[in-house]
Amino acid sequence: MQGTHDTLFDNDAVGHAMDALGLPCRFCGEPLTNTVVDLGMSPLCQRHIGRDELNRPEQYYPLHVFVCGSCMLVQLGEYVSPSELFDDYAYFSSFSETWLNHAEQYTHRMTERCRFNEDSFVVEIASNDGYLLQYFVELGVSVLGVEPAANVARAAIDKGVRTLVEFFGRRTAERICGDYGPADLIIGNNVLAHVPDLNDFVAGIKQLLAPGGTLTMEFPHLMQLFEQNQFDTIYHEHFSYFSFTTANRVFAAHGITLFDVEELPTHGGSLRIFGRHDTDVTRTVADNVTDLLSREQEWGVDTMLPYVAFAEKVGRTKRELLSFLIDAKRDGKRIVGYGAPGKGNTLLNYCGIGRDFLDYTVDLNPHKQGMFTPGTHIPILHPDHIRETKPDYLLILPWNITAEIMKQMDHISAWGGQFVVPIPEVAVYG
């Protein structure tokens, strides 16, 4: 499959060309030879370690990010099968109040916009623990969640959210259509990055979407990831990283027109795309679409300039964070972490931050408490532990919900504790 534009590359300027690997682009199949950033070797970010596993070897995989010179899809190689990544998943969406509010607002807005009722059918791909579909259920709308992690799906089913425990693709779409009919609304929040077989996934959406139906998907915006230096969102569960330009190409190749797009503050800057069948002419393409495509062209999405600049930012941030932590420890300060998210484990492993810097980290998720962070083996405790030890600094690892965490932990000011946010650059808040 050929690109839809002309692009000139200087592989010497990018560095670390990896022609010998011969990895094909997961969308267009072209060989991947252009490095974006190499974060070294890292363990799986959600594979937390039990106490009995601390002295056993862990498996590490490359965090080497490429950009396709043809379609401009930014991606990792597929080193780990999806079944291994999601067999016993530790991420439950409902532990974030911010994310629940976001989901509830979306539900009411889409119900009003599309006039959904008890005869409508809504499918969410990667529905997690029912964090979103529960609100459609409350409104009397028929729903189906598709979630590959059985342990997470059980939590959704317990909430009354009908859930199919499977990975999504053409076969699953065919099964759903046969059992329930086509979907009036297909939702996919932060799932597009997790898909290794991108073409099968989007083809499944095309197959499942009802005539006149609507697709919405949310994903971190590549332009924001680069501009805000969010390199810690790169981990093995995230196979791909999307600009709007590339997402538009992917969906168009499968007969889906993106007719609207919204820019959201979630996850450090995300896009919500709206799709329809390309044969559905009842909804025209909004100015938002052409405006964002133009802005990305001005940014240089089809050139190597932003990709080279990103790699330079990443190295600088690592040095600045380590300098701050070293100085704090020299001054006798006590530092602990907040959270054990996937992004936090990329940050800790890439920067080499272990118990020599962080005494422990805390997390509200009981599935993580009592475990240890992968690679760095930092203990994960209940947040109440912070009151007991009164650290000087609290390093916020899930920086995308910084406001929520600072509100929850504002009592650290009683002993002079301060918050440290590492992305896009080190910042300290009293």
NUNUVEX-490010 format. One record per residue (C-alpha): residue number from 1; residue in one letter; x, y, z. Coordinates in nm, 4 decimals. Layout:
BEGIN
NODE   num   residu         c1         c2         c3
NODE   NUM        a          X          Y          Z
...
! end
This chain:
BEGIN
NODE   num   residu         c1         c2         c3
NODE     1        m     0.0000     0.0000     0.0000
NODE     2        q     0.1536     0.3303    -0.1030
NODE     3        g     0.1448     0.6508     0.0976
NODE     4        t    -0.0944     0.9272     0.0025
NODE     5        h     0.1711     1.1973     0.0065
NODE     6        d     0.5334     1.2623    -0.0803
NODE     7        t     0.7854     1.2577     0.2061
NODE     8        l     1.1620     1.2874     0.2020
NODE     9        f     1.3638     1.1203     0.4786
NODE    10        d     1.7231     1.1447     0.5843
NODE    11        n     1.7785     0.8333     0.7920
NODE    12        d     2.1196     0.9564     0.9047
NODE    13        a     1.9500     1.2552     1.0682
NODE    14        v     1.7110     1.0265     1.2535
NODE    15        g     1.9778     0.7904     1.3766
NODE    16        h     1.9550     0.4267     1.4804
NODE    17        a     1.8116     0.3117     1.1464
NODE    18        m     1.7007    -0.0465     1.1951
NODE    19        d     1.6812    -0.1864     0.8427
NODE    20        a     1.8008    -0.5251     0.9641
NODE    21        l     1.4912    -0.5738     1.1774
NODE    22        g     1.2622    -0.5733     0.8762
NODE    23        l     0.9546    -0.4904     1.0834
NODE    24        p     0.6550    -0.4095     0.8605
NODE    25        c     0.4190    -0.1206     0.9303
NODE    26        r     0.1022    -0.2624     1.0863
NODE    27        f    -0.1155    -0.0488     0.8578
NODE    28        c     0.0474    -0.0269     0.5166
NODE    29        g     0.3126    -0.3011     0.5394
NODE    30        e     0.6111    -0.0852     0.4438
NODE    31        p     0.9429    -0.1670     0.6218
NODE    32        l     1.0059     0.0397     0.9364
NODE    33        t     1.3475     0.2035     0.9230
NODE    34        n     1.2957     0.5432     1.0892
NODE    35        t     1.3442     0.5657     1.4651
NODE    36        v     1.1447     0.8151     1.6697
NODE    37        v     1.2906     0.7335     2.0122
NODE    38        d     1.4559     0.4345     2.1765
NODE    39        l     1.3671     0.3965     2.5453
NODE    40        g     1.5755     0.0821     2.5844
NODE    41        m     1.4511    -0.2438     2.7313
NODE    42        s     1.1580    -0.2522     2.9713
NODE    43        p     0.9316    -0.5097     3.1421
NODE    44        l     0.5577    -0.5179     3.0777
NODE    45        c     0.4131    -0.2133     3.2492
NODE    46        q     0.1066    -0.3792     3.4059
NODE    47        r     0.2817    -0.7004     3.5110
NODE    48        h     0.3247    -0.6120     3.8777
NODE    49        i     0.5490    -0.8350     4.0853
NODE    50        g     0.4440    -1.0374     4.3896
NODE    51        r     0.6744    -1.0681     4.6886
NODE    52        d     0.7479    -1.4310     4.6011
NODE    53        e     0.8668    -1.3226     4.2547
NODE    54        l     1.1201    -1.0597     4.3606
NODE    55        n     1.4187    -1.2891     4.3187
NODE    56        r     1.3087    -1.4319     3.9864
NODE    57        p     1.4213    -1.2950     3.6495
NODE    58        e     1.1805    -1.0702     3.4591
NODE    59        q     1.1319    -1.0606     3.0846
NODE    60        y     1.2302    -0.7322     2.9185
NODE    61        y     1.1262    -0.6146     2.5718
NODE    62        p     1.2379    -0.3263     2.3466
NODE    63        l     1.0655     0.0112     2.3756
NODE    64        h     1.1915     0.1203     2.0358
NODE    65        v     0.9491     0.3515     1.8548
NODE    66        f     0.9417     0.3832     1.4758
NODE    67        v     0.7526     0.6020     1.2295
NODE    68        c     0.6462     0.4578     0.8957
NODE    69        g     0.7908     0.6545     0.6062
NODE    70        s     0.4812     0.5887     0.3948
NODE    71        c     0.1683     0.6352     0.6092
NODE    72        m     0.3355     0.8113     0.9090
NODE    73        l     0.1981     0.5695     1.1681
NODE    74        v     0.4113     0.5825     1.4838
NODE    75        q     0.4447     0.2345     1.6327
NODE    76        l     0.6262    -0.0271     1.8352
NODE    77        g     0.7049    -0.3717     1.7093
NODE    78        e     0.4757    -0.6476     1.8373
NODE    79        y     0.6995    -0.8283     2.0830
NODE    80        v     0.4263    -0.9562     2.3149
NODE    81        s     0.0970    -1.1192     2.2204
NODE    82        p    -0.2224    -0.9380     2.3271
NODE    83        s    -0.3330    -1.2456     2.5225
NODE    84        e    -0.0196    -1.2192     2.7362
NODE    85        l    -0.0729    -0.8471     2.7930
NODE    86        f    -0.4392    -0.8697     2.8909
NODE    87        d    -0.4680    -1.2142     3.0497
NODE    88        d    -0.4875    -1.0735     3.4042
NODE    89        y    -0.5157    -0.6982     3.3622
NODE    90        a    -0.4583    -0.4632     3.6556
NODE    91        y    -0.6137    -0.1454     3.5140
NODE    92        f    -0.9686    -0.0696     3.6286
NODE    93        s    -1.1096     0.2554     3.4862
NODE    94        s    -1.3551     0.3114     3.7717
NODE    95        f    -1.0802     0.3988     4.0215
NODE    96        s    -1.0512     0.7470     3.8663
NODE    97        e    -1.3278     0.9890     3.9584
NODE    98        t    -1.2125     1.2217     3.6814
NODE    99        w    -1.2547     0.9484     3.4194
NODE   100        l    -1.5965     0.8446     3.5507
NODE   101        n    -1.7199     1.2045     3.5235
NODE   102        h    -1.5843     1.2201     3.1689
NODE   103        a    -1.7694     0.8989     3.0775
NODE   104        e    -2.0997     1.0080     3.2306
NODE   105        q    -2.0934     1.3442     3.0522
NODE   106        y    -2.0208     1.1701     2.7212
NODE   107        t    -2.3103     0.9276     2.7720
NODE   108        h    -2.5697     1.1972     2.8279
NODE   109        r    -2.4370     1.4088     2.5433
NODE   110        m    -2.4411     1.1245     2.2880
NODE   111        t    -2.7854     1.0047     2.4014
NODE   112        e    -2.9219     1.3525     2.3383
NODE   113        r    -2.7295     1.4067     2.0143
NODE   114        c    -2.8282     1.0714     1.8592
NODE   115        r    -3.1711     1.0417     2.0269
NODE   116        f    -3.0983     0.6988     2.1715
NODE   117        n    -3.3758     0.5038     2.3436
NODE   118        e    -3.4559     0.1477     2.4521
NODE   119        d    -3.4532     0.0378     2.0865
NODE   120        s    -3.0965     0.1599     2.0323
NODE   121        f    -2.7891    -0.0628     2.0556
NODE   122        v    -2.4538     0.0640     2.1850
NODE   123        v    -2.1302    -0.1388     2.1739
NODE   124        e    -1.8112    -0.0391     2.3502
NODE   125        i    -1.4848    -0.2022     2.2467
NODE   126        a    -1.2448    -0.2470     2.5397
NODE   127        s    -1.5245    -0.1695     2.7832
NODE   128        n    -1.3041    -0.2411     3.0868
NODE   129        d    -1.5040    -0.2637     3.4103
NODE   130        g    -1.8215    -0.1057     3.2712
NODE   131        y    -1.7120     0.2440     3.3728
NODE   132        l    -1.8992     0.3993     3.0742
NODE   133        l    -2.1694     0.1574     2.9636
NODE   134        q    -2.3186     0.1589     3.3140
NODE   135        y    -2.4507     0.5082     3.2398
NODE   136        f    -2.6227     0.3919     2.9190
NODE   137        v    -2.7765     0.1059     3.1188
NODE   138        e    -2.9159     0.3623     3.3650
NODE   139        l    -3.0816     0.5385     3.0700
NODE   140        g    -3.2432     0.2172     2.9489
NODE   141        v    -3.0272     0.1817     2.6354
NODE   142        s    -2.9289    -0.1702     2.5261
NODE   143        v    -2.5525    -0.2207     2.5515
NODE   144        l    -2.2784    -0.4738     2.4937
NODE   145        g    -1.9218    -0.4450     2.6154
NODE   146        v    -1.6346    -0.6254     2.4438
NODE   147        e    -1.3458    -0.6747     2.6874
NODE   148        p    -1.0603    -0.9264     2.6506
NODE   149        a    -0.9474    -0.9200     3.0161
NODE   150        a    -1.1712    -1.1692     3.1965
NODE   151        n    -1.0961    -1.0384     3.5455
NODE   152        v    -1.1925    -0.6836     3.4446
NODE   153        a    -1.4987    -0.8001     3.2500
NODE   154        r    -1.6302    -0.9732     3.5634
NODE   155        a    -1.6434    -0.6360     3.7389
NODE   156        a    -1.8554    -0.4988     3.4512
NODE   157        i    -2.0920    -0.7938     3.4563
NODE   158        d    -2.1366    -0.7460     3.8312
NODE   159        k    -2.2567    -0.3914     3.7534
NODE   160        g    -2.5210    -0.5241     3.5159
NODE   161        v    -2.3238    -0.4420     3.2000
NODE   162        r    -2.3589    -0.7243     2.9438
NODE   163        t    -2.0040    -0.8082     2.8382
NODE   164        l    -1.8412    -1.0375     2.5843
NODE   165        v    -1.4924    -1.1581     2.6865
NODE   166        e    -1.3089    -1.1436     2.3540
NODE   167        f    -1.0644    -0.9437     2.1474
NODE   168        f    -1.2403    -0.7374     1.8819
NODE   169        g    -1.1985    -0.7896     1.5093
NODE   170        r    -1.3928    -0.9054     1.2053
NODE   171        r    -1.4891    -1.2425     1.3559
NODE   172        t    -1.6211    -1.0843     1.6737
NODE   173        a    -1.8093    -0.8217     1.4737
NODE   174        e    -1.9739    -1.0946     1.2673
NODE   175        r    -2.0772    -1.2788     1.5835
NODE   176        i    -2.2253    -0.9664     1.7433
NODE   177        c    -2.4182    -0.8794     1.4281
NODE   178        g    -2.5599    -1.2309     1.4179
NODE   179        d    -2.6595    -1.2370     1.7848
NODE   180        y    -2.7668    -0.8757     1.8465
NODE   181        g    -2.7724    -0.6902     1.5151
NODE   182        p    -2.5618    -0.3915     1.4016
NODE   183        a    -2.4646    -0.1147     1.6428
NODE   184        d    -2.6123     0.2348     1.6353
NODE   185        l    -2.3100     0.3581     1.8280
NODE   186        i    -1.9657     0.2012     1.8551
NODE   187        i    -1.7374     0.3422     2.1244
NODE   188        g    -1.3645     0.2871     2.1631
NODE   189        n    -1.1873     0.4855     2.4316
NODE   190        n    -0.8107     0.4450     2.4499
NODE   191        v    -0.8208     0.1128     2.2681
NODE   192        l    -0.6891     0.2057     1.9222
NODE   193        a    -0.3314     0.2141     2.0531
NODE   194        h    -0.3706    -0.1384     2.1951
NODE   195        v    -0.4500    -0.3060     1.8622
NODE   196        p    -0.1733    -0.5057     1.6917
NODE   197        d    -0.3836    -0.6083     1.3871
NODE   198        l    -0.5061    -0.2611     1.3005
NODE   199        n    -0.6664    -0.3482     0.9676
NODE   200        d    -0.8683    -0.6383     1.1093
NODE   201        f    -0.9867    -0.4165     1.3947
NODE   202        v    -1.1072    -0.1280     1.1765
NODE   203        a    -1.2626    -0.3699     0.9275
NODE   204        g    -1.4593    -0.5161     1.2192
NODE   205        i    -1.5895    -0.1711     1.3098
NODE   206        k    -1.7001    -0.1172     0.9496
NODE   207        q    -1.8837    -0.4498     0.9578
NODE   208        l    -2.0576    -0.3877     1.2923
NODE   209        l    -2.1659    -0.0256     1.2344
NODE   210        a    -2.5325     0.0085     1.1386
NODE   211        p    -2.6319     0.2151     0.8331
NODE   212        g    -2.6602     0.5670     0.9720
NODE   213        g    -2.4661     0.4570     1.2806
NODE   214        t    -2.1946     0.6556     1.4553
NODE   215        l    -1.8443     0.5627     1.5649
NODE   216        t    -1.6617     0.7583     1.8353
NODE   217        m    -1.3100     0.6820     1.9470
NODE   218        e    -1.0796     0.8622     2.1860
NODE   219        f    -0.7021     0.8342     2.1851
NODE   220        p    -0.4036     1.0438     2.2923
NODE   221        h    -0.3122     1.2934     2.0213
NODE   222        l     0.0369     1.2366     1.8821
NODE   223        m     0.0909     1.6093     1.8405
NODE   224        q     0.0215     1.6646     2.2117
NODE   225        l     0.2316     1.3618     2.3081
NODE   226        f     0.5271     1.5203     2.1293
NODE   227        e     0.4644     1.8817     2.2270
NODE   228        q     0.4050     1.7967     2.5943
NODE   229        n     0.6894     1.5428     2.6033
NODE   230        q     0.4647     1.2583     2.7189
NODE   231        f     0.7158     0.9835     2.6451
NODE   232        d     0.5999     0.7814     2.9457
NODE   233        t     0.2780     0.6967     2.7591
NODE   234        i     0.4935     0.4712     2.5414
NODE   235        y     0.4741     0.1117     2.6632
NODE   236        h     0.4218    -0.2335     2.5226
NODE   237        e     0.0424    -0.2300     2.5502
NODE   238        h     0.0419     0.0727     2.3195
NODE   239        f     0.1342    -0.0685     1.9814
NODE   240        s     0.0537     0.2526     1.7863
NODE   241        y     0.0407     0.6328     1.8382
NODE   242        f    -0.1898     0.8388     1.6196
NODE   243        s    -0.1929     1.1796     1.4636
NODE   244        f    -0.5329     1.2788     1.3277
NODE   245        t    -0.3798     1.2691     0.9806
NODE   246        t    -0.2824     0.9039     1.0104
NODE   247        a    -0.6062     0.8020     1.1858
NODE   248        n    -0.7976     0.9623     0.8997
NODE   249        r    -0.5975     0.7566     0.6474
NODE   250        v    -0.6538     0.4321     0.8376
NODE   251        f    -1.0317     0.4696     0.8656
NODE   252        a    -1.0705     0.5995     0.5102
NODE   253        a    -0.8931     0.2882     0.3796
NODE   254        h    -1.1752     0.0817     0.5344
NODE   255        g    -1.4683     0.2891     0.4118
NODE   256        i    -1.5212     0.5037     0.7228
NODE   257        t    -1.5291     0.8823     0.6950
NODE   258        l    -1.4238     1.0874     0.9958
NODE   259        f    -1.6777     1.3684     0.9840
NODE   260        d    -1.5993     1.5461     1.3113
NODE   261        v    -1.3242     1.5675     1.5726
NODE   262        e    -1.2947     1.7186     1.9187
NODE   263        e    -0.9802     1.8026     2.1127
NODE   264        l    -1.0027     1.6911     2.4762
NODE   265        p    -0.7858     1.7542     2.7843
NODE   266        t    -0.7943     1.3883     2.8951
NODE   267        h    -0.4702     1.1902     2.9158
NODE   268        g    -0.2640     1.5000     2.8526
NODE   269        g    -0.4467     1.5882     2.5305
NODE   270        s    -0.6679     1.3483     2.3368
NODE   271        l    -0.8848     1.3432     2.0259
NODE   272        r    -1.2427     1.2234     2.0038
NODE   273        i    -1.3170     1.1279     1.6445
NODE   274        f    -1.6641     1.0784     1.4961
NODE   275        g    -1.6989     0.8330     1.2083
NODE   276        r    -1.9700     0.7191     0.9672
NODE   277        h    -1.9932     0.4950     0.6642
NODE   278        d    -1.8461     0.6744     0.3624
NODE   279        t    -2.1759     0.6065     0.1815
NODE   280        d    -2.3725     0.7967     0.4486
NODE   281        v    -2.4009     1.1502     0.3076
NODE   282        t    -2.6459     1.2761     0.5711
NODE   283        r    -2.3614     1.4213     0.7790
NODE   284        t    -2.1119     1.6514     0.6121
NODE   285        v    -1.7492     1.6737     0.7153
NODE   286        a    -1.7127     1.9497     0.9758
NODE   287        d    -1.4658     2.2354     0.9538
NODE   288        n    -1.2982     2.0885     1.2647
NODE   289        v    -1.1660     1.8061     1.0481
NODE   290        t    -1.0080     2.0201     0.7771
NODE   291        d    -0.8751     2.2666     1.0348
NODE   292        l    -0.6967     1.9985     1.2376
NODE   293        l    -0.5550     1.8330     0.9264
NODE   294        s    -0.4152     2.1708     0.8212
NODE   295        r    -0.2664     2.2367     1.1649
NODE   296        e    -0.0929     1.9006     1.1649
NODE   297        q     0.0542     1.9724     0.8229
NODE   298        e     0.1884     2.3038     0.9527
NODE   299        w     0.3296     2.1192     1.2553
NODE   300        g     0.5175     1.8878     1.0202
NODE   301        v     0.3328     1.5587     1.0611
NODE   302        d     0.4604     1.4410     0.7210
NODE   303        t     0.8204     1.5477     0.7830
NODE   304        m     1.0801     1.4207     1.0311
NODE   305        l     1.1227     1.7534     1.2145
NODE   306        p     0.8855     1.6933     1.5107
NODE   307        y     1.0029     1.3328     1.5480
NODE   308        v     1.3687     1.4327     1.5803
NODE   309        a     1.2830     1.7128     1.8250
NODE   310        f     1.0878     1.4710     2.0434
NODE   311        a     1.3842     1.2397     2.0977
NODE   312        e     1.5932     1.5351     2.2147
NODE   313        k     1.3240     1.6402     2.4664
NODE   314        v     1.3025     1.2913     2.6123
NODE   315        g     1.6711     1.2720     2.6965
NODE   316        r     1.6674     1.6191     2.8496
NODE   317        t     1.3725     1.5386     3.0762
NODE   318        k     1.5415     1.2223     3.2033
NODE   319        r     1.8498     1.4185     3.3036
NODE   320        e     1.6461     1.6934     3.4728
NODE   321        l     1.4353     1.4501     3.6751
NODE   322        l     1.7376     1.2534     3.7920
NODE   323        s     1.9159     1.5769     3.8890
NODE   324        f     1.6173     1.6832     4.1007
NODE   325        l     1.5949     1.3459     4.2756
NODE   326        i     1.9697     1.3295     4.3411
NODE   327        d     1.9718     1.6785     4.4913
NODE   328        a     1.6683     1.5996     4.7081
NODE   329        k     1.8273     1.2819     4.8440
NODE   330        r     2.1524     1.4651     4.9130
NODE   331        d     1.9512     1.7108     5.1202
NODE   332        g     1.8074     1.4229     5.3224
NODE   333        k     1.4577     1.4494     5.1777
NODE   334        r     1.2182     1.1565     5.1716
NODE   335        i     1.0459     1.0906     4.8364
NODE   336        v     0.7560     0.8576     4.7620
NODE   337        g     0.5421     0.8039     4.4551
NODE   338        y     0.1713     0.8312     4.3915
NODE   339        g     0.0266     0.5732     4.1563
NODE   340        a     0.1486     0.2650     3.9743
NODE   341        p     0.0166     0.3321     3.6219
NODE   342        g     0.1612     0.1993     3.3003
NODE   343        k     0.3088     0.5396     3.2197
NODE   344        g     0.4774     0.5500     3.5597
NODE   345        n     0.6556     0.2224     3.4984
NODE   346        t     0.7935     0.3461     3.1666
NODE   347        l     0.9236     0.6575     3.3427
NODE   348        l     1.0777     0.4643     3.6321
NODE   349        n     1.2489     0.2050     3.4150
NODE   350        y     1.3756     0.4434     3.1480
NODE   351        c     1.5143     0.6838     3.4074
NODE   352        g     1.6487     0.4099     3.6347
NODE   353        i     1.4481     0.5221     3.9398
NODE   354        g     1.4211     0.2511     4.2022
NODE   355        r     1.4131     0.2300     4.5817
NODE   356        d     1.7318     0.4334     4.5959
NODE   357        f     1.5059     0.7303     4.5147
NODE   358        l     1.1486     0.6288     4.6032
NODE   359        d     1.0766     0.4554     4.9351
NODE   360        y     0.7448     0.3299     4.8005
NODE   361        t     0.4506     0.4307     4.5859
NODE   362        v     0.0773     0.4192     4.6621
NODE   363        d    -0.2296     0.3321     4.4586
NODE   364        l    -0.6052     0.3236     4.5246
NODE   365        n    -0.6401     0.0040     4.3202
NODE   366        p    -0.6463    -0.2893     4.5661
NODE   367        h    -0.5306    -0.5203     4.2860
NODE   368        k    -0.1940    -0.3396     4.2927
NODE   369        q    -0.1525    -0.2911     4.6679
NODE   370        g     0.0973    -0.5329     4.8212
NODE   371        m     0.2664    -0.5801     4.4841
NODE   372        f     0.5889    -0.4275     4.3475
NODE   373        t     0.6470    -0.2186     4.0359
NODE   374        p     0.7843    -0.4148     3.7391
NODE   375        g     1.1569    -0.3814     3.6873
NODE   376        t     1.2199    -0.1317     3.9658
NODE   377        h     1.0550    -0.3361     4.2472
NODE   378        i     0.9171    -0.0382     4.4395
NODE   379        p     0.6521    -0.1485     4.6948
NODE   380        i     0.2931    -0.0428     4.6147
NODE   381        l     0.1001     0.0510     4.9286
NODE   382        h    -0.2369     0.1997     5.0260
NODE   383        p    -0.2474     0.5838     5.0136
NODE   384        d    -0.3043     0.5964     5.3909
NODE   385        h     0.0625     0.5047     5.4300
NODE   386        i     0.1550     0.8603     5.3324
NODE   387        r     0.0002     0.9995     5.6518
NODE   388        e     0.2118     0.7606     5.8554
NODE   389        t     0.5515     0.8369     5.6961
NODE   390        k     0.5054     1.2082     5.6082
NODE   391        p     0.7340     1.2278     5.3025
NODE   392        d     0.8819     1.5577     5.1827
NODE   393        y     0.7949     1.4973     4.8179
NODE   394        l     0.5141     1.3076     4.6454
NODE   395        l     0.6080     1.2201     4.2856
NODE   396        i     0.2839     1.2027     4.0848
NODE   397        l     0.3179     0.9273     3.8244
NODE   398        p    -0.0356     0.9463     3.6705
NODE   399        w     0.0160     1.3163     3.5911
NODE   400        n    -0.2972     1.3171     3.3703
NODE   401        i    -0.5068     1.3300     3.6910
NODE   402        t    -0.2759     1.5612     3.8867
NODE   403        a    -0.5599     1.7903     3.9993
NODE   404        e    -0.7575     1.4955     4.1388
NODE   405        i    -0.4530     1.3622     4.3256
NODE   406        m    -0.3510     1.6996     4.4676
NODE   407        k    -0.7035     1.7466     4.6008
NODE   408        q    -0.7108     1.3980     4.7487
NODE   409        m    -0.3676     1.4352     4.9105
NODE   410        d    -0.3784     1.8039     5.0091
NODE   411        h    -0.3144     1.7040     5.3726
NODE   412        i     0.0588     1.6657     5.2975
NODE   413        s     0.0879     2.0442     5.3312
NODE   414        a     0.0406     1.9980     5.7082
NODE   415        w     0.4016     1.8774     5.7373
NODE   416        g     0.5397     2.0826     5.4476
NODE   417        g     0.5087     1.8095     5.1880
NODE   418        q     0.5198     1.9063     4.8201
NODE   419        f     0.4020     1.7528     4.4930
NODE   420        v     0.6402     1.6770     4.2060
NODE   421        v     0.5039     1.6418     3.8513
NODE   422        p     0.7620     1.4984     3.6058
NODE   423        i     0.5907     1.5683     3.2678
NODE   424        p     0.6352     1.7717     3.0492
NODE   425        e     0.9197     1.8865     3.2714
NODE   426        v     0.9903     1.8674     3.6430
NODE   427        a     0.7634     2.0991     3.8407
NODE   428        v     0.7207     2.1280     4.2189
NODE   429        y     0.3977     2.2437     4.3847
NODE   430        g     0.3617     2.3299     4.7531
! end
